[in-house]
Amino acid sequence: MGKTSRAGHPLPYDTYRQAIERETLRFAEAVSGADPAAAVPCCPDWTLADLTRHVGALQRWFSVLLTQLVQEPPRSRDVELGLPETAREYADWVAAGVPQVAAVLRATDPQAAMWAWGEDQHARFWARRMLFETLVHRVDAERAVGREPDIDAELAVDGVDEFLVNLRHAGLFAPAVTKLNGAGETIAFRCAASDGASGEEWRVRLDADGFRLLPPAGGDDVESERPTAAVRGQAADLLLLLYGRRTYQDPAFEVSGEATVLDRWFTHTAF
């Protein structure tokens, strides 16, 4: 596969480090005082308690991976959680973990080589992944408690890039991804520039043996013809679309081309 990184991606490591702290505290604030048994519409079968435990546990697991700079896939995801006795204390538990997560990120060399399930085999992969895992679930939590979430445009653009760069490696926990293929169809995901984003575009091609993210404009392997299907929208909306929190039929998106290709994509890329 050719080079897929775009200019400006990933963002500086300190951007992820600082944003993780902000997003985690926003998540904890959103669920604080809410009914732990409340449903989370974006995460079927999950309650707010489930979502909160997931966010806190995952951050602690990522921190262990970074502290150890693991060089091979871990055999277990069991870590010491220090989980409170009651679900109503989970929000404070998430917030209380922020200083430790921040300390681990500060102490980590982002260029250090380590195992990662995605394309970038360096410690910085986990900071980037932790941010978008936390950010998307913060949106889930805010929606669950009746708030209208907002997402920083710069982070949203980078989140789209992070998702598409790593998606083909996600079969370990999203097996349907491994069955996503086609006959050379291309899909373009385009960020509208009006929200402060840069108007970036990502193209993926569906081939008989799978799919791949095409190199950015100016690369050696870019297809210049009209894509088979295209979706254009604000960066935040595109990010939520890719994560299955919106549908391409929403009026927020400008869609062109073959809907059947988009249906195939979203059927196989639930994350």
C-alpha positions as CSV (number, residue, x, y, z in Angstrom):
1,M,0.0,0.0,0.0
2,G,1.3,3.5,-0.8
3,K,1.8,6.3,1.6
4,T,-1.5,7.5,3.0
5,S,-0.5,10.2,5.5
6,R,-1.8,13.7,4.7
7,A,0.0,16.9,5.4
8,G,-0.9,18.0,8.9
9,H,-1.8,14.4,10.1
10,P,-1.2,13.2,12.7
11,L,-1.5,16.4,14.8
12,P,1.3,17.3,17.2
13,Y,1.6,14.9,20.1
14,D,0.9,17.6,22.7
15,T,-2.4,18.3,20.9
16,Y,-3.6,14.8,21.6
17,R,-2.2,14.8,25.2
18,Q,-4.1,18.0,26.1
19,A,-7.2,17.1,24.2
20,I,-7.5,13.8,26.0
21,E,-7.6,15.5,29.3
22,R,-10.3,18.0,28.1
23,E,-12.4,15.3,26.5
24,T,-12.2,13.0,29.5
25,L,-13.3,15.7,31.9
26,R,-16.1,16.7,29.5
27,F,-17.2,13.1,29.4
28,A,-17.2,12.8,33.2
29,E,-19.1,16.0,33.6
30,A,-21.7,14.9,31.1
31,V,-22.5,11.6,33.0
32,S,-22.1,13.1,36.5
33,G,-25.4,13.0,38.3
34,A,-27.2,11.2,35.4
35,D,-29.0,7.9,35.9
36,P,-26.4,5.1,35.4
37,A,-29.2,2.9,34.1
38,A,-30.1,5.3,31.3
39,A,-29.9,4.0,27.8
40,V,-27.2,5.2,25.4
41,P,-28.9,5.4,22.0
42,C,-25.7,5.5,20.0
43,C,-24.5,2.3,21.7
44,P,-27.3,-0.3,21.6
45,D,-27.7,-2.4,24.7
46,W,-25.4,-0.1,26.8
47,T,-26.3,2.0,29.7
48,L,-24.5,5.1,30.9
49,A,-22.8,2.9,33.5
50,D,-21.6,0.6,30.8
51,L,-20.3,3.5,28.7
52,T,-18.6,5.1,31.6
53,R,-16.9,1.9,32.8
54,H,-15.7,1.3,29.2
55,V,-14.1,4.8,28.8
56,G,-12.4,4.6,32.2
57,A,-11.2,1.0,31.7
58,L,-9.9,1.6,28.2
59,Q,-7.9,4.7,29.2
60,R,-6.3,2.7,32.0
61,W,-5.5,-0.2,29.6
62,F,-4.0,2.2,27.1
63,S,-1.9,3.7,29.9
64,V,-0.5,0.3,30.8
65,L,0.4,-0.4,27.2
66,L,2.2,2.9,27.0
67,T,4.0,2.5,30.3
68,Q,5.3,-0.9,29.2
69,L,5.9,0.0,25.5
70,V,4.6,-3.5,24.6
71,Q,6.3,-5.0,21.6
72,E,3.7,-7.7,20.8
73,P,-0.1,-8.0,21.1
74,P,-1.0,-8.4,24.8
75,R,-2.6,-11.7,25.8
76,S,-5.0,-10.1,28.2
77,R,-6.7,-6.8,28.7
78,D,-7.1,-7.2,32.4
79,V,-5.8,-4.2,34.4
80,E,-6.3,-3.0,37.9
81,L,-9.3,-0.7,37.5
82,G,-10.1,0.4,41.1
83,L,-13.7,0.4,40.1
84,P,-16.1,2.0,42.7
85,E,-18.7,-0.1,44.4
86,T,-21.6,1.8,42.9
87,A,-22.2,2.9,39.3
88,R,-23.1,6.4,40.5
89,E,-19.5,6.9,41.5
90,Y,-18.2,6.0,38.0
91,A,-18.1,9.6,36.7
92,D,-15.8,10.6,39.6
93,W,-13.7,7.5,39.0
94,V,-13.2,8.5,35.3
95,A,-12.3,12.1,36.3
96,A,-9.9,10.8,39.1
97,G,-8.0,8.8,36.5
98,V,-7.1,11.9,34.4
99,P,-3.9,12.9,36.3
100,Q,-2.4,9.4,36.0
101,V,-3.3,9.3,32.3
102,A,-1.8,12.7,31.8
103,A,1.4,11.7,33.6
104,V,1.8,8.6,31.4
105,L,1.3,10.6,28.3
106,R,3.8,13.3,29.4
107,A,6.4,10.6,30.3
108,T,6.0,8.7,27.0
109,D,8.2,9.3,24.0
110,P,5.7,9.5,21.1
111,Q,8.4,8.3,18.7
112,A,9.1,5.1,20.7
113,A,8.5,1.9,18.8
114,M,5.8,-0.3,20.1
115,W,3.1,-2.7,19.0
116,A,-0.2,-1.1,17.9
117,W,-3.1,-2.7,16.1
118,G,-3.1,0.1,13.5
119,E,-0.8,1.4,10.8
120,D,1.6,3.5,13.0
121,Q,3.7,1.2,15.2
122,H,4.8,3.9,17.6
123,A,3.6,5.2,21.0
124,R,1.9,8.2,19.4
125,F,-0.7,5.8,17.8
126,W,-2.2,5.1,21.3
127,A,-2.5,8.8,22.2
128,R,-4.3,9.5,18.9
129,R,-6.5,6.5,19.4
130,M,-7.3,7.3,23.0
131,L,-8.4,10.8,22.0
132,F,-10.9,9.7,19.4
133,E,-12.2,6.8,21.5
134,T,-12.8,9.3,24.3
135,L,-14.2,12.1,22.1
136,V,-16.8,10.0,20.3
137,H,-17.9,8.5,23.6
138,R,-18.2,12.0,25.0
139,V,-20.6,12.7,22.2
140,D,-22.5,9.5,23.0
141,A,-22.8,10.5,26.6
142,E,-23.9,14.1,25.9
143,R,-26.6,12.8,23.5
144,A,-27.7,10.3,26.1
145,V,-28.4,13.1,28.6
146,G,-30.1,15.3,26.1
147,R,-27.3,17.7,25.2
148,E,-26.3,18.8,21.7
149,P,-22.6,18.0,21.4
150,D,-19.9,20.0,19.6
151,I,-16.6,18.9,18.2
152,D,-13.6,21.0,17.4
153,A,-13.2,21.1,13.6
154,E,-9.4,20.5,13.6
155,L,-9.8,17.5,15.8
156,A,-12.7,16.2,13.7
157,V,-10.7,16.4,10.5
158,D,-7.9,14.5,12.1
159,G,-10.4,12.0,13.5
160,V,-11.6,11.2,10.0
161,D,-8.0,10.7,8.9
162,E,-7.3,8.5,11.9
163,F,-10.3,6.3,11.3
164,L,-9.7,5.8,7.5
165,V,-6.0,5.2,7.9
166,N,-6.5,2.5,10.5
167,L,-9.7,0.9,9.4
168,R,-8.2,-1.9,7.3
169,H,-6.3,-3.1,10.3
170,A,-9.4,-3.3,12.5
171,G,-10.5,-6.8,11.6
172,L,-9.3,-8.0,15.0
173,F,-12.4,-6.5,16.7
174,A,-14.5,-5.5,13.7
175,P,-14.4,-8.7,11.6
176,A,-16.9,-7.4,9.0
177,V,-14.1,-5.1,7.8
178,T,-12.2,-8.0,6.4
179,K,-15.2,-8.8,4.1
180,L,-15.4,-5.4,2.6
181,N,-14.5,-5.6,-1.1
182,G,-15.7,-4.7,-4.5
183,A,-14.7,-4.4,-8.2
184,G,-12.7,-1.2,-8.2
185,E,-15.4,1.2,-6.9
186,T,-14.1,4.4,-5.2
187,I,-15.7,6.4,-2.4
188,A,-14.7,10.0,-1.6
189,F,-15.2,11.5,1.8
190,R,-15.0,15.3,1.6
191,C,-14.8,17.8,4.4
192,A,-16.6,21.1,3.8
193,A,-14.3,24.0,4.3
194,S,-16.8,26.3,5.8
195,D,-16.3,25.0,9.4
196,G,-12.7,26.0,9.6
197,A,-11.5,22.6,8.2
198,S,-9.3,22.6,5.2
199,G,-11.6,21.0,2.7
200,E,-9.7,17.7,2.7
201,E,-10.7,14.6,0.8
202,W,-10.1,10.9,1.4
203,R,-10.7,8.3,-1.2
204,V,-11.0,4.6,-0.7
205,R,-11.1,1.9,-3.3
206,L,-12.9,-1.4,-3.0
207,D,-11.1,-4.2,-4.8
208,A,-11.7,-7.9,-5.0
209,D,-9.1,-8.6,-2.3
210,G,-10.3,-5.9,0.1
211,F,-10.2,-2.1,0.3
212,R,-7.5,0.5,0.6
213,L,-7.1,4.2,1.3
214,L,-5.7,5.9,-1.7
215,P,-2.7,8.3,-1.4
216,P,-3.6,12.0,-1.0
217,A,-3.8,14.4,-3.9
218,G,-0.4,14.7,-5.5
219,G,0.6,11.1,-4.7
220,D,1.8,8.6,-7.3
221,D,-1.3,6.5,-7.2
222,V,-4.2,8.9,-7.0
223,E,-7.2,8.3,-9.3
224,S,-8.4,11.6,-10.7
225,E,-11.7,10.4,-12.2
226,R,-15.1,11.0,-10.6
227,P,-15.6,8.6,-7.6
228,T,-18.3,6.0,-7.7
229,A,-19.9,7.6,-4.7
230,A,-19.1,10.7,-2.6
231,V,-20.2,12.1,0.7
232,R,-19.5,15.7,1.7
233,G,-20.2,17.4,5.0
234,Q,-18.8,19.3,7.9
235,A,-15.8,17.6,9.6
236,A,-17.7,16.8,12.8
237,D,-20.6,15.3,10.9
238,L,-18.3,13.2,8.8
239,L,-16.5,11.9,11.9
240,L,-19.8,10.8,13.4
241,L,-20.9,9.3,10.1
242,L,-17.9,7.1,9.9
243,Y,-18.4,6.0,13.5
244,G,-22.0,5.0,12.8
245,R,-23.5,7.9,14.8
246,R,-25.2,9.4,11.7
247,T,-26.4,8.1,8.4
248,Y,-25.5,9.5,5.0
249,Q,-29.2,10.1,4.4
250,D,-29.1,12.9,6.9
251,P,-29.6,16.3,5.3
252,A,-26.2,17.4,6.8
253,F,-24.5,15.5,3.9
254,E,-24.3,16.2,0.2
255,V,-24.2,12.7,-1.4
256,S,-23.6,11.8,-5.0
257,G,-23.1,8.5,-6.9
258,E,-24.2,5.0,-6.2
259,A,-25.9,4.5,-2.9
260,T,-25.4,0.8,-3.0
261,V,-21.7,1.3,-2.7
262,L,-22.2,3.5,0.3
263,D,-24.5,0.9,1.8
264,R,-21.9,-1.8,1.4
265,W,-19.3,0.4,3.0
266,F,-21.3,1.3,6.1
267,T,-22.7,-2.3,6.5
268,H,-19.1,-3.5,6.9
269,T,-17.5,-0.7,8.9
270,A,-19.4,-0.6,12.1
271,F,-16.7,0.2,14.7
